[in-house]
Amino acid sequence: MKYLKRFNEELKSSTYNSASRKLTKLGHTDRAAELKNWAQETERREEMIKWKEQLQAYSPFGIYKINVVNPESGEMFTADFALDVNFDELAFEDSFEYEKQKDPNNINDVSLSFFIGLIPTSEEVLKKCEEVMPESEFGNGMFWGMFCGVDFKVENAQVVIEKFNLDNYDENLSGEISFADRASAGKFKNLLKSIFNNPDLNYPSGYTDVDSIYQKLEQVILIQQGFSSDYGFELKNVADFINTQSPNEMYKTI
């Protein structure tokens, strides 16, 4: 394994996995197994590096108490997480463009959707997630935990916001996820409001073409999909709607 360690800083886990598969095809099973094990160790180091980067990027926007419940085993815990609120650009564009083709002035069943990543605040919390979550997937330095969306329609060329949704991302993967107290729910509500009405928030976008999520929302909703020119719509309209939602409906105790 000394030979492998020399290349630890240069090769990615995917390179080791690729080499392992090639050796397996050649019948060198022992060597392939060594490479596969090393690939797993390398992948874990890569995950930990990415997790620390994510925590540094998102923790300035708040730490939230989150419940994690395994619906099958009944195991549960409550811990502190930072949140990665990620705009589902493609789902919005696809559904809106499809509905718009029917009648651009009267559109139903469209949502602004966001996936919420849970970023553990410590290695202890990270390990607890891996132990309790049904099929934990620790990708990109976080666990996908929740989904939230704002449902709207276009009626007589006016955007009408109808409903706010907050739910699990996937019970079979992460389990049942919820905010653990009113303070965390209220903090999350304020974060969403700021994402839509504060251009200077600088909340990361997760995209390479823009720096902040506000810029991405502005680019996709107002400009590319014409909400500003066609309907006189502003992102602040979403913030005002979110402001009407009660934090009492966004958390539960376990």
N, C-alpha and C positions, 0 to 999 in steps of 0.2 A: 504493500500500500504506500510505501515511500514515494514511488514513482507518481502515484496519483496526487499525493499531497503537494508535489512540486507545482502542479497545474491548478491548484485549488482556486487561486485568485484570477485565473485566466479563463477557465472554461465554465459554461453554464451547466445547470443540471440537465437541460435538454440535450446537450452534447454528449454527456455520459450515457444518458438513456439511449441515444441513437447508436452509440458505439456498442452498448450492451446488446441491443437487438441484432446488430450485424454479427457479433461474436456468437450469439445463440444460433443464428442460421448456419454459421460455419462449424458448429458443433463444439465450440469452446465454452461449455456451460459453466465451469468453475470461474473462469475469468469474467464471463458475462455476469455472473451473480455478484462478484466483487464490484464491478462497475455499477450495477443496478443499486447496490447498497450505498455506494458512494454518491450516486446521483440523488438518492433520497436524503442523505445528510446535507448535500449541497443545496438541494431544494429547500430544506428547512432553514438553512442559513439565509437564503435569499428571501424567504417569507418573513423572517425576523427583521431583516434589514428594511424591507418594505413596510412592515408594521410600524417600526419606529419612525419612519418617514411620514406615514399617514397620521400617526399620533401627534407628531410635531406640527403638521399642517392643519389639523382639524380641532385639536384641543383648545386653541384660543377662542373658538366659537361656542364653548360650553362643554361641561361634563354632565351627563344625564344618568339617573338611576334607572336601570332597565331590569325587568323580570325576564328570566329565561325558564321555560317549562318544557320538559319532555312529555308529550301527551301519552306516550305508550308506557314509560316506566314510572311516571309521576315525579321523577327527580326535578328539582327546581332550585334556583338561586337568584339573588338580586345583587347586582354589581354596578360599578361605574364604567361608563363608556363615552367616548367621543363619537360623533355621528358624521357620516359621509352621506349627504343628501344629493342624490344623483338623478338628474333630469333624463327621462326616457324620451329622447328627441325623436327617434325613429318611429316609435309607437304613435306619438302625437301626430307627426307628419303624415304617416300612412293613413290613419283613421280620418283625419281632417280632410285630406285631399280626396279620399274616396267619397266622403259625404258631400263635399263641396261640389263635386261633379253633378250631383243630382239637382241641387238648387243652392247657389252661393249665398242667398239671402235667408234661407231657412234650413238650418242644419241641426241634427239631433245626435245624441249619444257620442260625444267627444269628451276626452279627458286630458288634463295635464297631469302626467304620472311621474312619480318619483320613487326610486328605490332607495332604501335607507340602510347603509352599511354600519354595522356595529364595530367600533374600534376599541378593543380592550385597553384599559389604562394601566395594566400591569401584566407580567407573565403569569401570575397566579390566576388572574381573571381569564386570560387566554386559555390556559390549560383547563380551567373549569368549563369553559365553553366546549372544548373538544371532548370532555368527559360526559357532559349532560346533553348537548344537542344530538338529535337522532342521527344525522348524517352531516356532521360539521364540515363545511368547505371553507378553509381559511385561504382565500385567494385575494391577491392585491392588498394584503395587510389588514383584512377585515372579514367579518362574517355578514352576509346579507341577512337582515333581520326583519325589516318592515317595509311596507308599501303605503304610500299615501297618494291621493289624487284629488283633483278638483274637477268635478263634472260640470259641463256647460252646454248650452245650445245657442244657435243663432236664430233669432226670430225677428222677421222684418228688418234685416240688416243691423240688428242690435245683439250684442253678446249678453246672454243671460246666464249668470253663474248659479248653479242649482244645488250642489251638494259637495261636502267635504268627506273624504274617506280615509280611514287609517286602519290598516289590517296587517296580518302576518305576511311575510314574504313567501314562505313555504313551510308549513308545519312539518313536512316529512324531512326537511333538511335542517332548519334551525330550531324548529319547535314553535311553541306559542310565545310570542314576544310582545311585551307591553311596557309602557312607562310605569314606573313603580309608585310615583307620588305626584301630587298636584304641582309641586314646584318644578319638577322635570317636564311635565306636560305643558305648563305655562311657558317655560323656557323654550321648548320646541315650537310652540305657537309663535312666540316672538321671533324666533329664528326664521321661520317661514315668512312671516310678515316682512322682515328685513331683506330676505332674499329677493322679494318682489318689489320693494319700494326704496331700497337703499343702494344706489349705484356705487357708493364708496365702501360697502361692506367688505369687498374682496374675498368673499367666500369662494373657495376653489371650484372651478367648473368641471374638472375631470376631462377636459378636452384640450387638444393641442392648439386649436385655432383661436381661442380666447382665454383670458386669464381668469375671469370671474364668472360665476353662474348667472349673475345678473346680465352680463354681456351676452351670454349664450341664450338666455330667455328672450332678450331684446332682439337678438339676431334672428332666431327661429320664429318666434311668435309674431312680433310686430313687423319685421321686415320681410323675411322670406315668405311667410304665410299671409302677409298683408293685413294683419289685424288693425294696425294703426291707420292705414290709408282707406281700407274698405269699411271698417266698422267704428273708427274713432276710439279704439280700445287702448287702454294703458295698463301696464303691469300693476300699477297701483290699485286697479280695480280688484285684482285678485287679493292683494294685501288687505284691502278694506273688507272683503268677504271673509277672509280668514280671521280677521279681528272680531267678527260676530260669533265665532265658534267658542264654546265653553271648554276650558281645560278639564272640567269635570268629566267630560265625555271621552277624554284621551288617555286616561290611566286607570289602573285597577290594582288592588292589593292581592297578594297571594299568601 
